[in-house]
Each structure stands twice: as C-alpha cells, then as structure tokens.
Amino acid sequence: MTRPIGEVFTFFDHKLIVVEDGKDGYITGCARCELHCKPCELYYGITGHCEGYRRFDRKDVHFVKFGVDF
C-alpha cells in the first residue's frame, strides 16, 4: 500500500499527512514521524509504507499530525 504525498488520513484519533522526507527541512523523516518510537511496521495496513524502496514513487516519506482535532 502506498499513500500519495500530501494525502491526509485518519490514524486512530489523529489526522496525519504524508510528507516527503527532506521537504520540511529534514533529511530523514524517522525522527520527525508521528510513529517514531512505535512499532510502525505494524501499521503499514493503515499508513502505507514510508521507505522509498517499498513505495511506487520511490520517495521516502514520514507522517506528521495535520491540523487540530477538536
């Protein structure tokens, strides 16, 4: 599964957006990813893959919170 860059999706009770690595000023996205320090491979069915070699567009991505949910 590959979520396109810029897609906003629901991850449990949060909205996340797919961001290309390096586009927000960081080379690697793992430290910036909302799933950092979580077993992210368990969530690939929800989030899609983040490693470029597994994605159709071959770009590394990470996931960040989008907006504020009230």
N, C-alpha and C positions, 0 to 999 in steps of 0.2 A: 504494500500500500504506500502511495506517495501523496502527501498533501501538497498542493502547489504553494509556492512562496506567496505570502500575503493573505492566505486563507485564514479566516477566524473560525474557530470551532470550540465546542464546549468540551471541557475536560473535567468531569465530575461537576463541581460547583463553580468552576472558573472558566472564563473565556480566554483562550490562548490564540496567539497569532504566530504563523510560521515566518521566521526571519532568516534570511541568508546570512551565513557567517561572514564576518568582515564588513557587512553593510552598516552595522551600527557602531563601527569603530573598534571592533574586537576581532582578532584573527580566529580564535577558537571560541565556539559557542557553548561548550560544556559548562564553563564557569558561569555563564550568563543565562543558561537554560533554567526554566522553571522546574524541570525534572532533575536538576543536579542533586546528587546525593540520594537519589531514589533509584530503584531498580528499573530504569527506563525501558529496558528490553521487554519487560512485562506489559508495557502499554503500547507497543507498536500497533496493535489492532485498533487503538483509538487515535494515536498521534500520527502514525505512519513512521517511516524510517527517517533518521536525521543524517546518517552517514551518506556522503555523496556516492560512494561506490554501490550503494543499495537503491539509490533513487533514480528515476527515469531521466531527470535533468542533470544528473551527476554533480549536483551542488550540495555542499554541506549546509545544514540548517540547524537552528535551535528554536525553542518555543518560549515566548515571553507572555506575561499577562497582558491582556488587551482591555483597556477601559476600566471602569469601576462598576461592579455589580452592586446594586442596592436592593 
